[in-house]
Amino acid sequence: MKEPKLMSLSHMRTILEPHQQQLSDDIFINEELAIIYGSPSVFRLVMLQQPPFSINDYRLGIIARGTIDVNVNLVEKHISAGSVVFLGPGTIISPLRISDNLEIFGFALSNSFPMPFPAGQLPTAFNGQVRDFQVPASEADIVTARHIVDTLWHIVHQPDYNRMLVSSLVAAQMHHYDALFRRYTDQLQAVQTREQTIFDRFIYLVNIHAPQEHQISFYAQKMCLTERYLGTVIRQASGITAKEWIDRALITRIQIELRHTKKSVAQISEEMNFPNPSFFSKYFKRITGMTPARFRDFLS
């Protein structure tokens, strides 16, 4: 059985290590920080590692050229040049396609990185209420973000690694992204329909609670809506039933557990709040076409 494969910074280092010489002009990585500097090679390598992946750290990127299609927290997204991207702890991501001309700049922070903010005082976009965002930005805003990454890239390649200066540059980028995020959400709220607002809130809750809460009633109660109304809105907004969204999130979490941990089927069944392993196995087979044990054997 493979070791747990959370796509952490340490695991990325393991993936990239055999290619370090070829990638030295495009990627910097140490125990607490990784920087991608233009090349999409890291994405191509990661896409070979059997997604979906779970993220437990902070990742901020700039799409400077090209496009990327990716499933982030259940929602498939097409992200194009001129966008800034954030992936936070708890994100589940599955890269799907990248264009041949993709050019991306950004950085990832491990859990050991000295966050440049006092406890509980992260900028709004990073305080845990938002798990991910992708925001279109003006040319001037992209240039600002690029300047910060360029400076960070320069600093980490100096003979003496200046940790305090690196932390300050990370803080500057996070403040910049926070301002872009708040401006974008203010504009979006001005034109967004009530139905879209309900859908976004539902997906947010599903991403958090689906491993333990499998019924629409839980989400309807959380949102102070009736089950019937919530189900109608979700189907109208997405073309998919609310139950299907819950099943998607739950199956994705189960597959990650089966693929990347040594937990028994019974243990996963209990952690995912199923009444018993038999019911769990029947549910998984109904959705995926194979039993949990068969799925695990297929990957080994």
N, C-alpha and C positions, 0 to 999 in steps of 0.2 A: 504494500500500500504506500502511495506517495505521501510525503510530508505535507502538512497543511500549507496551502498555497495562497494565503492572503497576499494580495499584490502590494506588499509593504515596500519601503525603500530597501530594506535588507534583501528581500527577495528579488527586487529589480537589479540590485548589484550582482546577485548570483547569475541572473540571466545575461547581464551585459558583460560579465567578466571575460568570457572567451572572445569577445569582440572589442575589447577595450582599445586595442591599438588602432583599429579601423575607425572607431567612433570618437577618438580623443579630441578631434576638432569640433565635435558637435554635442558632446555630453560631458558634464562634470558630475561626479557623485562621490560623496563621502558618507560617514555614519549618520549625519543629520540633515544633509541637504543634497538635492539633485537639481541640476540645471540642464534643460534641453535648449540647444542653440541652433534652431533652424531645421535640422534634419529630422525627417519622420521615421528614421531607421528604428528607433526604440519602439514605436508603435507597431511596426511590422514584426519585430521580435516578440512583443507582448501578445500580439494576435495569434501567435503560434502556441500559446500556453494554455489553451482550452478555457476560454472565457465561458461564463461571466466571472468577474472578480469582485472582491470586496475591498474597499479602500478604508484605511484607518487613520489617514493623515490629511494634510491640506495641500491641494495642488492648484496652482494658478497658471493659466496659459493664455497666449495670444495667437490667434490664427492669422498669420500675416499673408498667406497665400494659399489657394486651393480650398478643399472642402474635406470634411470628415463626417461620416454617418456613424452614429453610436447610440446604443440603448443605455440610457441613464435613468436609474430608479424607475424602471418599467416603461419609460416613454422613449420612443425612437426619435432622435433629433438629427437634423441636417444642419451642420454648423459650417458657415462659410467665412471667407476672408473678411477681416474687419470686425471680428468678434473677440471678446474676452471671455474666458471660461474659468469657472471655479468648481472643483470637486472636493467635498468635505468628508469628514469621518462618517462612516455608515453608508456611504454611497455604494451602490451596486452598479457596475459598468460592464458593458459588453461592446467592444469596438467591432464595427461591422465592415465598413469600407473607408479607405482613404484615397484621395486623388493622387495621381502621380506627381503633381506639382505642389503637394502639401508642404508648407513651411510654417513651423510652429516654434514659438519661444515661450519659456516659462520655467517654473521651478516647483519642486515638491519639498515639503518639510516633514521630517520624521517626528515621532513623538518626543524625541530627546532634544529637538531644536529649541533654543531659548526664545520662546515667544516674546515679542517686543511690546507686550502690553501687560498691565497688572491683572491679576486674577479677576475674572468677571467683567473686564472692561474691553473685550474685543470689539472692533467695529461691528455695526449692526449686521452686515452681510455674513459675518463669520461667527456669530454668537450661538450657533446651533439651531436656530429657528429655520434656517435655510440649508438644505443639504447640498444643493448644487444650483448653479445658474449659468446661463450663456447669454451674454448681453451684446447687442450690436453697438459699436462705438464709432465716434467720428475719427477722421484721419488724424486730427490733432491729439485726441485721446490715445489712439494707438501709438503715435509717436512718443508720447509721454511714457506709456507703459514699456515700450521698446527701450527707451533711454535708461530706464531703471534696470531692466534685464541686462542691457549692454554693460552698465557700470558694475553690476553684480558679477557678471562673467569676468570682467577685468580684475576685480578685487580678488576673487577666489583663485586666480592664477598667479598672484603675487607670491614671492618666496615665503612670507609670513602670513598665515591665514588669520585675518583680522575679524574675529567672531563678532565683536560689537558693531563694527561697520556693516557686516553682512546682515546682522539683525536689524539695524536701522534701515537698510535698503528694503528689506522684506516688509517692515512696517510702512514705509512710503508706498510700496505697491499695494498693500492691503488697504490703506486709506484711499488710494486712487480707485481701486476696484469697488470699494464700498460706496464712494460718491457716484460712480457709474451705475451701480446696482440700484441705489435709492432713486436716482433720477429716472432710470428706465422703469422701475416699478410704479413710480408716481404717474408717469405718462401712460403706462399700461392700465392702471386702475381707472383712469379718466375715460377710457374707451371700452374697457372689458365688460362683457355682459355678466349678469348675475349667474347664469348657467356656467360660464367658464370659471368664475370665481369658486363656485361650488365644486366643480370638477378638480381644480387645482388643489383645493383643500382636501378633498377626498383622497387624491393620489398621495398627498403628503402624509396623511394619516395611515393609509395602507402600507406605505413604505416603512413606517415605524412599527405598526401593530400587527401586521398580517401573520407573523410567525405564531402569535398566541390567539389572535382574534380572527376567526374564519367566517363570521356571519355578518351580513349587511346590517343587522339590527344594531350592532355595536357602533358602527360608523354613523348611522342615522342618529343615534342617541347623542354621540359626541358632537354632531353638527346641529342638534336641535331641529331635525327634520323627520318627517315620516319615512318609513322604508320605501313606500310606494313612490313618493315624490323624489327621493334620492335616486332610486333605480331609474326612474324616467329621465331625470336630468343627465345622469351619467351616460345612458344609452344615446340620448340626443346629442350630447357634447362629443362623444368619442366613437359611437357606432358599436361599442362593446358594452356588455352588461357589467354592472358593479361586481357581481360574483366572479365574472371572468377576470377582472382586474385583481381581485383578492387571490384567486387561484394562481394567476401569473406570479404575483409577488411571493406567495407561499412556496410554489414549486421551485422558483429560482433559489430561495433560501435553502430548501431541502437539497437541491442539486449541489449547492456549494458545500453543504455539510457532508454529503456523500462523497464528493469529489476530493475535498481537501482536508478531511479529518479522518481519524480512525474510530470515531464514535460508532457504536452498534446501531442497527436499525431501531431497536427498542429504545435506546437512549435518545435518538433523534425524534422518535415518535412522541416520547414524553415531553421533551423540550419544546416541541411544536404544538403541544396541547391537544394531541389526539387521544381518544378514549382508550385505545389499545393498539399494539403493533399491527394486528390483523387489519383493522380499519384503516390505519395509516398506509399499509401496503396496497390495499385495494384502491384507496384514493389516488395514490401515486401512479398506479398502473392505469387507472381510468384516464388520467390526464396525459401521461407520457407514453403509454403503450407497453411499458415494461415495469417489473417489480423493482423496488429499491436495490435488492441484492443483484439483480440482473444489470441494472444501470451501473452499479459499482464494478461488477466483473467486466463489463464492456469497456471500462476506462483503464483497467489494470493491464 
